[in-house]
Amino acid sequence: MKKFLLCFGLLLCLASPAVAADASKTIVVGVTPFPHKDIMLVAEPLLKKEGYTLEIKEFTDYVQPNVNLAEGYLTANFFQHIPYLENMNKEKNLKLTWVAKVHIEPLGLYSKKIKSLSELKAGDTIAVPSDPTNGARALRLLEKHGLITLKPGELVTTRDITGNPKKLKFIELEAAQLPRTLVDVTASVINTNFASEAGLVPSRDAIVIEDKDSPYANVIAVREADKDSPAVKALVKAVNSPEVKAYIVKELEPKGIVPAF
């Protein structure tokens, strides 16, 4: 019996390094469905060539991907732009950083009731994202097109509106809910990924849209301690590859999404 236990223990010891090695070659990335998952699927065979297995975990909100990353359940995440990441780090002390810019998803104003800004009437309601960075970004888009004026600052809110000639009403909703509420408001400022999921084509359906030089590039985020790890370096190489860029240009640019590298 002792001999059996000794042999069994020896087998476990021999197996452990292999298990660890396999784990070190698995890259777990948290994404929101479109276009982040689609882009990671293009990167997957490139990572396989480097000896890595890619595991994709989908999220439908903008909070859990960062929380899961900070807690070590993910190797990286891919769903957010830099200002949002910086704000989450400040609010929750997450110690995350970005390692690669991948694409830009211009924010756009959509409606099922009007086709131009000139059709907006006094008292009409516009929905904007409720998270601080995308909310501020949405309001700046409206300001740029003359609907409102705002105080200076980065994370402006509806309370910072200093001019509102049409006396527009604003409601704040979770970004993923905005397409579903288009029928309930006059117009909504919607992130391109959620607009596309709802069948909206930014280049065709947006009444106004951010310029292509928008500073809100979507990035690969990792824990600060892991930014120089071999797995993260392999991931950066894959998502900034010619293959991924060609995919974005061919498949996503017609939908308003442009490469950021």
N, C-alpha and C positions, 0 to 999 in steps of 0.2 A: 504493500500500500504506500509506504514511504517512497519507494522507488517510482511509483506511478505519479505521486504528487510532485516529486522532484522533476520528472520529465515534463509534466504538464506546466509547471512553473517556468521551466526553461523555454518551452514553446511560446509561452506568453511573452517572455522577455524578447525572444527573437522576433515575434510578430509586432511588438510595439513600435519599433522604428519605422516599419513599413506603413503602419496606420498613420503615424505622424507625418511621414513623407507624403502620403496621399492627401492628407488634410492641407498641407502646405502648398499643394498644387491645385487646390480648389479655390476659385475666386467667386465669392457670393456678392452679387450686386443687387441692391434694391432700386427699383425703377417705378415710375408711373407708366401706364400702358403705351400711350402714343405721344411722341415718336421715340421715346427713350428705349422701350423694349425692342422696337424695330431696329434701332441703331445697334443695340447690344447683340442682336441676332446676327448682324453683319460682322461684328467684331469676334463672335464666338469661334468660327473656324481659324481665325488668325491667332487667337489665344491657344487653340488646340495645337497648332504648329509649334508653339513655344513650350508645349508640354503641360498646359493648364486646362483644367475643366472649369467651364463657366456655369454657374448656377444663378438663375434669374428669379428674384422674388418681386412680385407685383404689389404695389400699394395704390390706394385711391385717395390718399390725403397727403398733405404737405408737412405733417408733423412726425408721424411714426418712422419714416425712412431715416430721419436724422437721429431720433431716439434709439432706434435699433442699431444704427451704426455706432453711436457713442457707447452703447452697452455691449458691443462686440459680436452681435448676431450677423453683421454684414462685414464684408471686406471694404466695400465702397457703396456709395449710392449715386444715382444719376437722375435728377429730376428738377434741380433748382438753379437759380442764377446766383451770382456772387452777393449782391446786396441782401437777398433773403438768407443766405448762409451766414453772413456776418451778423445779421440781426438775431438769428436763432442762437448763434454762439454767445452773443451778449446776454440774451434773455435767459438761457438755460445753462450757460457755462459748459458747453459740450466739447470744446477742444477739438473741433473739426477744421479741416482746411481743404482747399481745392487744389487739384494737381493738373487739370487739363480742361481747357475750353473746348466745347464740341460744336454747339450750334446755337442759333438765336431764334427764339419763337416770338415774333412781334405780337404785341398786344393789340387787339382791335375792338372797335365798337360795332355791335351787331344788333339787328332789330327785325322783328316780324311785322312791324306796324309802319315803319317809315323807311325811306330809301335814301334820304339825304338829311344833312344837319338842318337845312332850311325848313324842313317839315316839323321840327320840334316846336311844340307849343308851350306857353306859360304853364308851369305846374306839372309838366311831364316828369315821369320817374325814370331814373337811370340807376341800374345796379352795378356795383363795383366789387372786386374781390375784398374779402374781409381781413386778409393777412396784411400786416403793415407795409411791406415792401411793394407787393403788387397793387395794394390799394393806392399808395402814393403814386406809383407808376401810372395807374389808370387815370387818376386826377390830373397828372401832368399832361397826359395825352389830350384830355378834354380842354385843359388850359391852352395847349398849343393850338387847338383849333377854335379858340375864341369863345368857348361856352362859359368858362369861369375864369376867375383869377385867384391865385393862391399866395399865401405868405411864403417867403423864402424858407428853404430847409429841405432835408432829404425825406424824412418819413412824415409827410404832410397827411392830414386826414380831412374829412368833410368839415371839421371844426375850424380848419385853416382857410376855408374859402372866404375871400375878401370881396369878391364880386360875382354876382349871379344874375345877369340881366333878365333871363327867362324864368327866374325863380324855380329852377329845376329842383326836384326832390331826389335825394340819394338814399339808397339802401345798400347795406353791406352784407354780402353772402359768401359762404365758402366757395372757393374758386370752382370746384367740381360741380356745384349746384347751378351755376350761372346759365348754362345752356338750357337746362330744364325749366328755368323761370322766365325765359324770353317771352312767353305768352302772357305773363303777368305784369310786365313792365313795358315801358316804351322802348328802351334799349338797354343793352348790357355791355360792359367792357369785359372781354373774355380772353383768357390765355389761349394761344393757338392750339396747344395739345388738346384741351377740352373742347374747343370749337370744332376741331377736325373730327374728334370722336363723335360729335353730334351731327356730323354730315355737313358742316359748314366749311366752305373753302375760303380762306382768308383773302386771297387775291381776287375772288369773285364777290364774296358776300359782305366783307367788312365795309362799313360806311367810311370809316377812317382807320388807319393802321399806323403803327410805329414805323419809322424809317429803318432801312436795313442796317444803319450804323448804330442801332440801339446798343447801349452798354450792357444790356442784361443777357450776357452769354450764359447758356446752361453748361454746367461743369460737372466733372467727376469729383466727388468729395470723399475724403478718407479721414481717419483719425490722424492727428498730428504725428503721433509716434510711429505711424506706418508709412508715411509719405515717401520714404526712400527704400521701402522693401522691394525685393525682386518681383513679387506679385503685382504690386502697384505700378512699378515701372513697365511691366509687360502689358498691363491694362491701358496705361497711357499710350504706349506705342500702338496698340490695337485701335483705340478710339480716334487717334490722330493719324491714322493710316490713309494712304491714297484710296484704298478700297472704301473706307467709310465716307471720305469726302466725296467720292464719285457717286455713292448711293444718295447722299444728302442732296447733291446737285441735281441728279436725275429724277429721284422719286419724291423729294420733299420740297424743293424750291417751288414747284408749281402750287404747293399748298401754303406758301409763305414762309417756310422754314429755310434758313440759310446757314452754311457752315461758318464756324467762328475760328477756324485754323487754316 
